[in-house]
Every structure is written in C-alpha cells, then in structure tokens.
Amino acid sequence: MAISRSTAVKWSLTAVTAGALLAGCSASVNVGTSEPKLSAEKLATTVSEKLARTTGRPKPDISCPEDLAGRVGTKTRCKLTADDGSTLGVTVTVSSVEGEQINFDIKADETASPAPD
C-alpha cells in the first residue's frame, strides 16, 4: 500500500509541476478551413505536445471533450490523466485568430484530483 501512495504522491506532484509550467503557455494551429475550428483530437494532441516540450517529459494523456471554435475568448476544458489515474484540468482559451490559424493559451489547474480508489 505504501508504494501505491508514494506513486500517487509522485504523480500528483508531477501534475502540479506541469500545471505550474503550463501557466501562461500558448500554442497555435493552422486548421485550413473557411470557418476555423480545431477538432477535439487535434487540440488534445497539440496540448500534449506543448506540455511535453515545456516539461521535458513524455507526452501525457490529454483528452478534450469538444472541438475548439476559432473565436477569440472561446474556452474549453481538457483533462490530463496520469498513469495512476489522477487527473489535472487544463483550460484552453482562444487568444487570437489569424485567417485559418487559431492561437490559444493553455493553463493547467493548480491542483490535481487523486485517482479513484
């Protein structure tokens, strides 16, 4: 049991560190359509890649529930899931749209949710 808790603490700390490192990060994606929209799958991949580059760790498991519309101020919530099942919320906010390119900011929550028992 102590090993499990140690692992959970390690991942929670990792998730919190990731959150601190993601505060204020941004990314952009060229979507190639007349009405810009980024699919939930592409958004999750982009957020995962950005997090990996920022932290120097392998790409985490990120899921996003919906496509991101290319309108300034549009927000969506994605979820980072650690290997132990703990999760960290990630807010993605469109900061600008330049033609077909959607620019967005990524901000992770400050605290992770523990893995379900």
Backbone as JSON, one array per atom type, in Angstrom:
{
  "sequence": "MAISRSTAVKWSLTAVTAGALLAGCSASVNVGTSEPKLSAEKLATTVSEKLARTTGRPKPDISCPEDLAGRVGTKTRCKLTADDGSTLGVTVTVSSVEGEQINFDIKADETASPAPD",
  "N": [[0.82, -1.19, 0.0], [1.98, 1.26, 0.69], [3.65, 1.77, -1.46], [1.87, 2.33, -3.51], [0.68, 4.71, -2.58], [2.95, 6.33, -2.53], [3.51, 6.43, -5.25], [1.21, 7.72, -6.14], [1.51, 10.2, -4.88], [3.84, 11.05, -6.14], [2.94, 11.29, -8.83], [0.94, 13.19, -8.44], [2.47, 15.35, -7.63], [3.93, 15.65, -9.95], [1.89, 16.35, -11.73], [1.08, 18.77, -10.6], [3.43, 20.23, -10.92], [3.53, 20.26, -13.69], [1.26, 21.8, -14.14], [2.07, 24.25, -13.09], [4.13, 24.85, -14.84], [2.73, 25.12, -17.21], [1.21, 27.39, -16.95], [0.34, 30.27, -18.55], [1.33, 29.44, -21.01], [1.26, 29.16, -24.6], [-0.14, 28.26, -27.78], [-0.42, 27.57, -31.31], [-2.41, 26.71, -34.12], [-2.8, 25.84, -37.48], [-5.69, 25.47, -39.17], [-6.9, 25.22, -41.67], [-9.51, 25.72, -42.83], [-12.53, 27.44, -43.96], [-14.13, 28.44, -41.95], [-12.71, 28.68, -39.03], [-11.97, 25.92, -36.96], [-10.91, 23.74, -34.5], [-10.38, 20.36, -34.19], [-11.38, 18.22, -31.47], [-9.64, 16.08, -31.06], [-7.23, 16.9, -32.38], [-6.69, 19.17, -30.89], [-6.22, 18.02, -28.34], [-3.91, 16.55, -28.94], [-2.12, 18.64, -29.63], [-1.99, 20.11, -27.21], [-0.88, 18.14, -25.55], [1.63, 17.73, -26.81], [2.75, 20.29, -26.45], [2.89, 20.41, -23.66], [4.71, 18.32, -23.18], [7.02, 19.35, -24.44], [7.42, 21.62, -22.84], [7.86, 20.58, -20.25], [9.81, 18.64, -20.61], [9.27, 15.98, -20.39], [7.74, 12.77, -21.23], [4.97, 12.73, -23.61], [1.89, 13.48, -22.16], [-1.29, 11.86, -21.39], [-3.89, 13.37, -22.79], [-7.21, 14.53, -22.96], [-9.86, 16.02, -24.74], [-13.1, 17.31, -24.63], [-14.56, 18.5, -26.7], [-14.68, 20.16, -29.93], [-12.65, 23.03, -30.72], [-13.78, 26.18, -31.25], [-12.88, 28.75, -33.51], [-12.94, 31.48, -32.29], [-12.18, 34.44, -30.67], [-11.68, 34.34, -27.22], [-13.16, 32.05, -26.8], [-13.5, 29.14, -24.83], [-12.4, 25.93, -23.65], [-12.39, 22.92, -21.73], [-9.91, 20.64, -21.04], [-8.53, 17.42, -20.13], [-5.88, 16.11, -18.29], [-4.61, 12.95, -17.78], [-2.9, 11.04, -15.51], [-0.62, 8.22, -15.26], [-1.37, 6.81, -12.96], [-4.03, 7.33, -12.73], [-4.8, 9.72, -11.58], [-5.96, 13.08, -12.15], [-5.73, 16.18, -13.99], [-7.06, 19.28, -14.61], [-7.21, 21.24, -17.59], [-7.35, 24.35, -19.03], [-8.18, 25.74, -22.11], [-7.91, 28.59, -24.04], [-8.98, 30.61, -26.66], [-6.87, 32.97, -28.02], [-6.34, 34.55, -30.22], [-7.26, 34.83, -33.69], [-6.02, 34.27, -36.8], [-6.76, 34.49, -39.89], [-6.89, 31.3, -41.0], [-5.62, 30.29, -38.83], [-5.62, 29.34, -35.49], [-4.87, 30.72, -32.46], [-4.01, 29.94, -29.18], [-4.17, 29.99, -25.56], [-2.86, 28.04, -22.89], [-3.71, 26.78, -19.8], [-3.1, 25.08, -16.91], [-4.83, 23.57, -14.14], [-4.17, 24.32, -10.67], [-4.12, 22.29, -8.79], [-4.17, 18.72, -8.65], [-6.59, 16.12, -9.18], [-7.08, 13.31, -7.13], [-6.48, 9.84, -7.98], [-9.22, 7.62, -8.61], [-10.42, 5.38, -6.09]],
  "CA": [[0.0, 0.0, 0.0], [2.85, 2.44, 0.74], [4.16, 2.02, -2.8], [0.78, 2.96, -4.25], [0.57, 6.1, -2.14], [4.14, 7.02, -3.0], [3.32, 6.67, -6.67], [0.17, 8.74, -6.27], [2.11, 11.47, -4.49], [4.77, 11.4, -7.21], [2.19, 11.77, -9.98], [0.28, 14.43, -8.08], [3.48, 16.4, -7.7], [4.23, 15.85, -11.36], [0.77, 17.08, -12.31], [1.14, 20.14, -10.09], [4.57, 20.85, -11.6], [3.09, 20.5, -15.07], [0.34, 22.92, -14.08], [2.86, 25.47, -12.88], [4.87, 25.13, -16.06], [1.82, 25.47, -18.29], [0.59, 28.69, -16.74], [0.8, 31.28, -19.47], [1.81, 28.88, -22.27], [0.33, 29.33, -25.7], [0.14, 27.47, -28.97], [-1.26, 27.94, -32.43], [-2.63, 25.64, -35.07], [-3.43, 26.23, -38.73], [-6.73, 24.46, -39.35], [-7.17, 25.05, -43.09], [-10.92, 25.76, -43.23], [-13.03, 28.81, -44.07], [-14.57, 28.8, -40.6], [-11.74, 27.94, -38.23], [-12.38, 25.07, -35.86], [-9.89, 22.74, -34.23], [-11.04, 19.17, -33.66], [-11.01, 17.85, -30.1], [-8.48, 15.19, -31.14], [-6.04, 17.7, -32.72], [-6.45, 20.02, -29.73], [-5.59, 17.19, -27.31], [-2.54, 16.25, -29.39], [-1.32, 19.86, -29.54], [-1.77, 20.4, -25.78], [0.04, 17.1, -25.07], [2.96, 18.04, -27.34], [3.23, 21.51, -25.8], [3.24, 20.04, -22.29], [5.94, 17.52, -23.24], [8.14, 20.27, -24.72], [7.6, 22.52, -21.71], [8.35, 19.87, -19.07], [10.89, 17.71, -20.93], [8.79, 14.63, -20.05], [6.95, 12.18, -22.32], [3.65, 13.32, -23.83], [0.86, 12.94, -21.28], [-2.59, 11.52, -21.94], [-4.8, 14.52, -22.73], [-8.46, 14.36, -23.69], [-10.67, 17.23, -24.82], [-14.46, 16.83, -24.9], [-15.24, 19.14, -27.82], [-13.87, 20.94, -30.85], [-12.42, 24.41, -30.29], [-14.19, 27.14, -32.28], [-11.9, 29.82, -33.68], [-13.45, 32.79, -31.9], [-11.43, 34.97, -29.53], [-12.36, 34.2, -25.93], [-13.76, 30.72, -26.65], [-12.76, 28.29, -23.89], [-12.8, 24.55, -23.44], [-11.65, 22.26, -20.66], [-9.35, 19.34, -21.36], [-8.14, 16.7, -18.92], [-4.66, 15.33, -18.3], [-4.74, 11.79, -16.91], [-1.61, 10.42, -15.2], [-0.62, 6.75, -15.29], [-2.04, 6.26, -11.77], [-5.44, 7.68, -12.76], [-5.07, 11.08, -11.1], [-6.26, 13.97, -13.28], [-5.47, 17.61, -13.86], [-7.82, 20.04, -15.59], [-6.46, 22.17, -18.43], [-8.22, 25.28, -19.74], [-7.65, 26.25, -23.37], [-8.64, 29.8, -24.39], [-8.55, 31.2, -27.93], [-6.36, 34.32, -27.79], [-6.5, 35.29, -31.47], [-7.47, 34.03, -34.89], [-5.41, 34.97, -37.94], [-7.17, 33.71, -41.05], [-7.23, 29.93, -40.61], [-4.79, 29.9, -37.7], [-6.19, 29.6, -34.17], [-3.87, 30.84, -31.41], [-4.68, 29.75, -27.89], [-3.4, 29.89, -24.33], [-3.09, 26.8, -22.14], [-3.48, 26.96, -18.36], [-3.49, 23.91, -16.12], [-5.26, 23.82, -12.76], [-3.08, 24.3, -9.7], [-4.1, 21.04, -8.04], [-4.65, 17.53, -9.34], [-7.57, 15.28, -8.48], [-6.5, 11.99, -6.92], [-7.04, 8.71, -8.71], [-10.31, 6.97, -7.9], [-10.0, 4.19, -5.33]],
  "C": [[0.86, 1.26, 0.0], [3.38, 2.78, -0.64], [3.11, 2.74, -3.63], [0.64, 4.43, -3.86], [1.76, 6.91, -2.61], [4.01, 7.37, -4.47], [2.29, 7.77, -6.89], [0.72, 10.12, -5.93], [3.04, 11.95, -5.59], [4.01, 11.98, -8.4], [1.45, 13.06, -9.66], [1.26, 15.59, -8.14], [3.85, 16.68, -9.15], [3.13, 16.66, -12.02], [0.78, 18.53, -11.87], [2.29, 20.88, -10.76], [4.19, 21.18, -13.03], [2.17, 21.7, -15.11], [1.08, 24.24, -13.93], [3.61, 25.85, -14.15], [3.98, 25.55, -17.2], [1.17, 26.83, -18.13], [1.18, 29.69, -17.72], [1.36, 30.73, -20.77], [0.79, 29.15, -23.36], [0.77, 28.47, -26.87], [-0.73, 28.0, -30.09], [-1.31, 26.79, -33.41], [-3.31, 26.21, -36.31], [-4.42, 25.13, -39.08], [-7.18, 24.28, -40.79], [-8.64, 25.0, -43.5], [-11.38, 27.21, -43.31], [-13.56, 29.32, -42.73], [-13.69, 28.02, -39.63], [-12.35, 27.18, -37.06], [-11.3, 24.01, -35.73], [-10.57, 21.54, -33.6], [-10.54, 18.86, -32.25], [-9.76, 16.98, -30.1], [-7.19, 15.97, -31.42], [-5.69, 18.62, -31.56], [-5.74, 19.23, -28.64], [-4.15, 16.87, -27.68], [-1.64, 17.47, -29.24], [-1.0, 20.22, -28.09], [-0.76, 19.4, -25.21], [1.47, 17.38, -25.53], [3.57, 19.26, -26.67], [3.67, 21.21, -24.36], [4.55, 19.25, -22.26], [7.16, 18.41, -23.51], [8.45, 21.15, -23.52], [8.25, 21.83, -20.51], [9.55, 18.97, -19.33], [10.54, 16.26, -20.58], [8.03, 14.06, -21.25], [5.57, 12.84, -22.43], [2.63, 12.67, -22.91], [-0.42, 12.62, -22.03], [-3.52, 12.71, -21.71], [-6.06, 14.18, -23.51], [-9.23, 15.69, -23.63], [-12.07, 16.81, -25.28], [-15.11, 17.4, -26.16], [-14.25, 19.86, -28.71], [-13.72, 22.36, -30.29], [-12.76, 25.34, -31.45], [-13.18, 28.28, -32.31], [-12.49, 31.2, -33.49], [-12.71, 33.23, -30.64], [-12.27, 34.87, -28.27], [-13.02, 32.85, -25.73], [-12.87, 29.87, -25.76], [-13.27, 26.87, -23.96], [-11.91, 23.97, -22.35], [-11.19, 20.9, -21.16], [-8.89, 18.7, -20.06], [-6.86, 15.92, -19.18], [-4.87, 14.18, -17.33], [-3.37, 11.14, -16.75], [-1.76, 8.9, -15.22], [-1.37, 6.13, -14.1], [-3.53, 6.59, -11.72], [-5.77, 9.04, -12.21], [-5.23, 11.99, -12.32], [-5.95, 15.42, -12.94], [-6.24, 18.31, -14.97], [-6.93, 21.03, -16.32], [-7.47, 23.03, -19.18], [-7.51, 25.8, -20.98], [-8.53, 27.43, -23.77], [-8.1, 30.38, -25.69], [-8.14, 32.65, -27.66], [-6.45, 35.19, -29.05], [-6.72, 34.3, -32.61], [-6.94, 34.86, -36.04], [-5.69, 34.14, -39.19], [-7.63, 32.33, -40.59], [-6.45, 29.44, -39.4], [-5.42, 30.32, -36.37], [-5.04, 29.61, -33.17], [-4.58, 30.72, -30.08], [-3.68, 29.65, -26.75], [-3.82, 28.62, -23.6], [-2.77, 27.08, -20.68], [-4.01, 25.75, -17.62], [-3.94, 24.35, -14.72], [-4.06, 23.72, -11.83], [-3.0, 22.99, -8.93], [-4.71, 19.91, -8.85], [-5.73, 16.86, -8.5], [-6.97, 13.9, -8.32], [-7.2, 10.92, -7.76], [-8.2, 8.12, -7.92], [-9.81, 5.71, -7.2], [-10.38, 2.92, -6.01]]
}
